[in-house]
Amino acid sequence: MPLLLIGLSHDTTPVALRERLAFSGPDAATALATWHEEGVAAELALISTCNRTEVYAVGDDADALEETLVAALARSRELPEAQVRGLCRVRRGDEAVLHLVRVASGLESQILGEGQILGQVREASMAARRMGTLGPVLDALFRTAIQAGRRVRTETAIAQGAVSVGAAAVELAREHLGGYRGRTVLVIGTGKIGELALRQLSSEQPARILIANRTPESAQALAEPFGAEAVPFPALAGALQVADVVLCCTGAPHHVLYRADIAPIMAARAGRPLLLLDVSVPRNLDPEMATLPGVALFDIDALTSLTERNRADRATWLPAAETIVLDAAQRFHASVQIQKVGPTIAALRDMYESVRHAELTRFLERHGATLAPDQVSAITELTRVIGTKFLHVPTVGLRHHAEAGADDHARVIQELFGLTDSVPASQA
């Protein structure tokens, strides 16, 4: 069945456009459930992170599946189909396979080797399984990608050092501020990005670290291991007034702070500048804040130049990582090809079993009365062993040729042994 990927990423699409097709966790589950009910595809999985939104699907007809996915995405985000088609790139078959394996391995990330994406790919497969949309093809594909991602991280040093969006944001702020000594840092949001940022901040030793979240318990739980201070969300204005840098990563599907919220705070700061880092997609901070005097606002795309500079050391491991990725993609392709001849092998064995059973029954009806029970058992076992040995060579041959990409051997076997009616047309 055709495999298709439609999506966009940081490589070609700025955050102002990526956020239009972003899905939060609950949104992604709702989309999968809706698409499943609508019969969009036989199998579906959705990856949506700060750097990409990608839908993986399996269906009967690639062209029809592409049109259906574009329409489904457009409905989900209330966008014109033409706009969605203009934003997204389509990959099919082996190209889609290779891309997902590269994504899980951190080779397609904004930060080369970034480790958070592997967990996000795993969660996407788990979410699809929970929603009942992860069929055998996508299940095998995501397993292959996750295994390759683990190998890249354990067998290469491509993920060495601080390779996360949160860590990169901390580094960007350090460059902008000239260091963290005597500074107060406010982190808004307690998700994975916030946690990774805090790990990096703990080595920078700022004067104070404040953590704000709409759920006070979450803020307190994250603050304690890092010696930070939890801030109740109603007290956010006070925290903004004393902070030198704000890292916002709530994962909310909308702005959590607007220009009107910051304007009086900037007035009260009496000229003290404020650095704002918004690494959320969709963006959590109103871009109009950048028009206020004293405010420096950076979104996630501002990390690109910084991450490119930090790429050199890890890039030396790219050839080894690419070898692992290519090997995984090729093994997946081979397994799919082998699966294609499975119905032919099963039909061949069924045919032999049918003939064996009929002939054995006929023989025993004629001669069974003259045979002892152990003789009947020996004859029955002999017919089974003969079939096993006879079918071994064509079975191995079919699998070998399928793995090598030869598609016509199964069809020849079907025709020679009269199995055409026993194998579904889609698997013939």
Residue pairs with C-beta under 8 A, 6 or more apart in sequence:
1 42
1 58
1 59
1 60
1 137
1 426
2 58
2 59
2 60
2 61
2 62
2 65
2 92
2 93
3 56
3 57
3 58
3 92
3 93
3 96
3 97
3 137
3 141
4 56
4 57
4 58
4 59
4 62
4 65
4 66
4 69
4 90
4 91
4 92
4 96
5 54
5 55
5 56
5 57
5 90
5 91
5 92
5 95
5 96
5 99
5 100
6 54
6 55
6 57
6 66
6 69
6 70
6 73
6 88
6 89
6 90
6 91
7 47
7 52
7 53
7 54
7 55
7 88
7 89
8 17
8 18
8 21
8 52
8 53
8 54
8 87
8 88
8 89
9 18
9 51
9 52
9 53
9 54
9 108
10 18
10 51
10 52
10 110
10 300
10 301
10 304
11 108
12 89
13 87
14 301
15 281
15 283
15 299
15 300
15 301
16 283
17 87
18 51
18 52
18 53
18 281
19 281
19 282
19 283
20 77
20 79
20 87
21 53
21 73
21 77
21 79
21 84
21 87
21 88
22 48
22 53
22 253
22 281
22 282
23 31
23 46
23 48
23 53
23 76
24 48
24 251
24 252
24 253
25 127
27 48
27 76
27 253
28 46
28 48
28 124
28 127
29 127
29 130
29 131
31 46
31 72
31 76
32 44
32 45
32 46
32 127
32 128
32 131
32 133
33 131
34 72
34 76
35 41
35 44
35 72
35 76
35 133
36 44
36 131
36 132
36 133
38 72
40 57
40 68
40 69
40 72
41 57
41 58
41 59
41 65
41 68
41 69
41 133
42 57
42 58
42 59
42 60
42 135
43 56
43 57
43 58
43 59
43 128
43 133
43 134
43 135
43 136
43 137
43 138
44 55
44 56
44 57
44 58
44 128
44 133
44 134
44 138
45 55
45 56
45 57
45 124
45 125
45 127
45 128
45 133
45 134
45 138
45 142
46 53
46 54
46 55
46 56
46 124
46 127
46 128
47 53
47 54
47 56
47 103
47 120
47 121
47 124
48 54
49 116
49 117
49 120
49 281
50 165
50 193
50 279
50 280
50 281
50 300
51 109
51 110
51 165
51 281
51 300
52 103
52 108
54 100
54 103
55 69
55 73
56 96
56 100
56 138
56 141
57 65
57 69
58 135
58 137
58 138
59 65
59 68
60 426
62 92
66 90
70 81
70 84
70 85
70 88
71 81
73 79
73 84
73 88
74 80
74 81
74 83
74 84
77 84
91 99
94 329
94 333
97 141
97 144
97 329
97 332
97 333
98 325
98 326
98 329
99 108
100 121
100 141
100 142
100 145
101 144
101 145
101 148
101 149
101 325
101 328
101 329
101 332
102 108
102 325
103 109
103 117
103 121
103 145
104 117
104 118
104 121
104 145
104 146
104 148
104 149
105 118
105 145
105 148
105 149
105 152
105 153
105 321
105 324
105 325
106 112
106 113
106 114
106 115
106 117
106 118
106 149
106 152
106 153
106 158
106 159
106 163
107 113
107 152
107 158
107 318
107 321
107 322
107 325
109 117
110 165
110 300
110 303
110 304
110 307
111 163
111 164
111 165
111 168
111 303
111 307
111 310
112 158
112 163
112 307
112 311
112 314
112 315
112 318
113 152
113 158
113 159
113 160
113 163
113 314
113 317
114 159
114 163
114 164
114 165
115 153
115 159
115 163
115 164
116 164
116 165
116 192
116 193
116 196
117 149
118 146
118 149
118 150
118 153
119 192
121 142
121 145
121 146
121 149
122 142
122 146
124 142
125 134
125 138
125 139
125 142
125 143
125 146
128 134
128 138
128 142
129 139
134 142
137 336
140 332
140 335
140 336
141 332
144 328
144 329
144 331
144 332
145 328
147 328
148 324
148 325
148 327
148 328
151 324
151 328
152 158
152 159
152 321
152 324
152 325
153 159
155 320
155 324
156 317
156 320
156 321
156 324
157 314
157 317
158 314
158 317
158 318
158 320
158 321
159 314
160 313
160 314
161 310
161 313
161 314
162 168
162 170
162 171
162 200
163 310
163 314
164 193
164 196
164 197
164 200
165 193
165 196
165 249
165 279
165 300
165 303
166 192
166 193
166 194
166 195
166 196
166 197
166 198
166 199
166 200
166 247
166 249
166 279
167 196
167 197
167 199
167 200
168 303
168 306
168 307
168 310
169 193
169 197
169 247
169 277
169 279
169 303
170 197
170 200
170 201
170 204
170 247
171 200
171 306
171 310
172 277
172 298
172 302
172 303
172 306
173 180
173 185
173 245
173 247
173 275
173 277
174 180
174 204
175 306
176 245
176 275
176 296
177 183
177 244
177 245
177 275
180 201
180 204
180 205
180 206
180 207
181 205
181 206
181 207
182 206
182 207
183 206
183 207
183 244
183 245
184 206
184 207
184 208
184 209
184 210
184 242
184 243
184 244
184 245
185 201
185 206
185 208
185 209
185 210
185 243
185 244
185 245
185 246
185 247
186 210
186 211
186 212
186 231
186 239
186 240
186 243
186 245
186 246
186 247
187 194
187 197
187 198
187 201
187 209
187 210
187 211
187 212
187 228
187 246
187 247
187 249
188 194
188 212
188 213
188 236
188 246
188 247
188 248
188 249
188 250
188 256
188 284
189 212
189 213
189 248
189 249
189 250
189 251
189 280
189 284
190 211
190 213
190 215
190 218
190 219
190 221
190 222
191 249
191 250
191 251
193 249
193 279
193 280
194 211
194 222
194 247
194 249
195 222
197 247
197 249
198 209
198 211
198 222
198 226
198 228
199 226
201 209
201 226
202 226
202 227
208 228
208 229
208 242
209 223
209 226
209 227
209 228
209 229
210 228
210 229
210 230
210 231
210 239
210 242
210 243
211 219
211 222
211 223
211 228
211 229
211 230
211 231
212 219
212 230
212 231
212 232
212 233
212 235
212 236
212 239
213 219
213 222
213 230
213 233
213 250
214 233
214 250
216 230
216 232
216 233
219 230
219 231
219 232
220 230
222 228
222 230
223 229
223 230
231 238
231 239
237 261
237 265
240 246
240 262
240 265
240 274
241 265
241 268
241 269
243 274
244 272
244 273
244 274
244 275
245 274
245 275
245 276
245 277
246 274
246 275
246 276
246 277
247 277
247 279
248 256
248 257
248 276
248 277
248 278
248 279
248 280
248 284
248 285
249 278
249 279
249 280
249 284
250 256
250 280
250 284
251 280
252 280
252 282
252 284
253 282
254 282
254 284
255 283
255 284
255 285
255 286
256 284
256 285
257 284
257 285
257 286
257 289
258 286
258 288
258 289
259 286
259 288
259 289
259 291
259 292
262 274
262 289
262 292
262 295
263 292
265 274
266 274
266 292
266 293
266 294
266 295
269 294
271 294
272 294
273 294
273 295
273 296
274 294
274 295
274 296
275 296
275 298
276 285
276 289
276 295
276 296
276 297
276 298
277 298
277 302
278 284
278 285
278 297
278 298
278 299
278 300
279 299
279 300
279 303
280 300
281 300
283 299
285 297
285 299
287 297
287 299
289 295
289 297
290 296
290 297
334 403
337 402
337 403
337 405
337 407
338 399
338 402
338 403
340 402
340 407
340 410
340 427
341 398
341 399
341 402
341 409
341 410
342 427
343 422
343 423
343 424
343 427
343 428
344 398
344 410
344 413
344 414
344 419
344 423
344 427
344 428
345 395
345 398
345 399
347 414
347 419
347 422
347 423
348 391
348 394
348 395
348 413
348 417
348 419
349 387
349 391
350 422
351 417
351 418
351 419
351 422
352 387
352 390
352 391
353 387
356 383
356 384
356 387
359 383
360 379
360 380
360 383
363 379
364 371
364 376
368 376
371 379
394 413
397 409
398 409
398 410
398 413
401 409
402 409
402 410
410 423
410 428
411 428
413 419
414 420
414 422
414 423
414 428
420 428
